[in-house]
Amino acid sequence: MRDLRARTRRILIDDNGASAVEFGLVALPLFALILVVFEIALMFWMGQVLDNAVEIGARRISTNTLPPVSASDPSRDAQRSPADALRQEICSQIGGLFRCDLVRVNLRSFSSLGGASLSQPIDPRTGEWASGFGNTFECPRSGAVVVLQAAFEFIGFSGLSLGHSEHANGNRVIQSAFTFRMENGQGSSATCPTP
């Protein structure tokens, strides 16, 4: 019995390995915090890249310099729509940061700035993509106010929605919009049908 007490006392007094136990207690929350900070930084960076791509796409539309669509996909026709050209232009500016097929692009034209509005990419009732978002391409005409929107689903790796999930599956939606007026004499490019 005395031997057992002596061993127990030695174990309680011995502090070898205490640092490893303390590190184990602190490491998991520390690494989780680092992961969340990295994910937030990545989300803001991807949002900034999308903002720049949408701005360049809007500039290309406003100056009628949107390049023709390359027929690199043999399963599609060589003549693709202006909406495909716009999506390809935005995706070329993204530089492979995220998959282009996940990017949804809307282009809408309005007669005045007061009538211009943004489309909601997510239906608030269902939490899914709003019907029609990503499928709207209205060819801009001379003098029209044009709203270009792009959005994609950000699939995070931490599993935290950070208190704000926009999609029904818990992922966030990163979106960007750019509003501009077509200058007189611009618009109705060769790729758009004539009115």
N, C-alpha and C positions, 0 to 999 in steps of 0.2 A: 504494500500500500504506500509506504514511504517512497519507494522507487517511482511509482506512478505520479505522485505529487511533485516530485523533483523534475520529472520529465515534462509534466504539464507546465510547471513554472518556467522551465527553460524555453519551452515553445512560446509562451506568452511574452517573455522578455526578449526573445530573439527577434530582431527587426530585419533580418535578411529577407529580401524579396518584397519588402513593403513598397518600394518604388514601382516595381512591376505591377502590383495590385492597384496602386494609385493611378498609374498610367492606364491600366485597363478600365478603370472607372471613368476617367476623363476622355479617353480616346474616342469612344463611340459617339458621344455628343459633339466632340470637336470635328470629327470627320463628317458627321451629318451636317453640321453647320457649314463646313467648307463646300460640301456638295451642293447645298441649297444656294450659297452665294455664287458658285460657279454657274448653276442653272439660271439664276436671275440675270447674271451678266451675259450669258449666252442668249437669253431671250431678248434683252435690250439690244444686243449687237445685231441679232437677226432682224429685229424691228427696224433698226437704222439702215441696214442693207436693203430691206424692202422699201423703205422710204426713198432712198436714193434711186432704186430701180424704177419705182413708180414716177418719180420726178423726171427721169430720163425718158421714160416711155411717153409721158405727157408732152415733153419737149418735142419728141419725134412726131407725135400726132399733130401738135400745133404748127409745125413747120412742114408737114407733109413729107417727112424724110423717113418714115417707117419703112425699113427694108423689106423686100419681098420674103416670103416664107421659103426656106430651103426645103426641098423634098427629100430629106434624109430618111424619112420613114416610108419604105416602099408600100406599106399597107394602106397608105392614104393617097389621095389624089395629089398630083403635082400642083394643082390650083387649090390652095387652101384659103380659108376666109381671112379677112382683116383681123378678126378676133384672134385667130391662131398666130398671125404675124405679131400682134401686140403681146400676146402671152410669150411668144418666143423671144421678143425683144426684152421683156422684163426678166425672163429667165436667164438670158445671156448676161445681164447685169448682176445677177445673183451669184454667179460663178460656182455653182455646185454646192452651195451652202445647205440647201434643202432641195428635195425632189420637186421638179417642175410640175409634175402631174398633180401635186397637191395644192398648187397655187390656183386660186380662183380670181378671175379678172372681170370687172364690170366697167363698161364705158357708157355713160348716159349723157344726153344733150338736153339742154333747157333753153328756152327763149330769153330768160332773164336771170340775173343772179338771185333775185328774191324767190324765184320758183325752184331754184336748185336745191337738191336734198341728197343726203347719203342713203344708200340702201343698207338695211341691217343684214349682216351676213348670217347671223344665227337667229332662228325663230325662237323667241323667248318662251313660247308655250311648250315646245318639244325639246329644245336644246340641240336640235340638229341644224344642218345648213338650211337656210331659208330657200324655199323653192324659187328658182329663177336667178339666185345669186351665183354669179360666175358664168352665166349664159347670156348676159345682156351685152350687146354691142350695137350702139346707135351711132351711125356714121355722123361725125360732127359737120355741121354746115357753117358757112361764113357768118361770123357774128354771134354764134351760139356760145352759151356757157356750158362747159364740158366738165363732168366729174368722172375722174378715173379712180377706181378703187381696186385694190388687190388684197387678198386675205389668204392665210393658210393656217392649218392646224399645227400648233407647236406641241410635239410629243415630248414631254419632259422625262427625265430619267430618275428623278428623286421620288416621284409618286405624290408629291405635295402640290396641291392646287394653290397654296398660299392664300386661301380664303376667297379665291376668285376664279372659278372655273366657268368658262363660257360654253363649252361643248358638253353634250349629254354624257360623254364618256369620261369627263373630268379634265380633259385637256384644255389648254388655253388657245385662243384664236388671236393671231397677230395680224393686224390689218393696217393699211395705209391708204390715204386718199389724197388726191391732188385736184384742185379746181382751177380752171383757167378759161379764158375767153379766146375763141378763135378770132384771129384778126380778119378784118374785111379782106376778101380776096383769097383767103385760105379756106381750107375745108373741102369736102366733097372730093377726096382724092380719087385717083384712078381705080383703086381697089374697092371703092364703095359704089353701090348701085346709084344711078341717077334718079332724082325724085320724079 
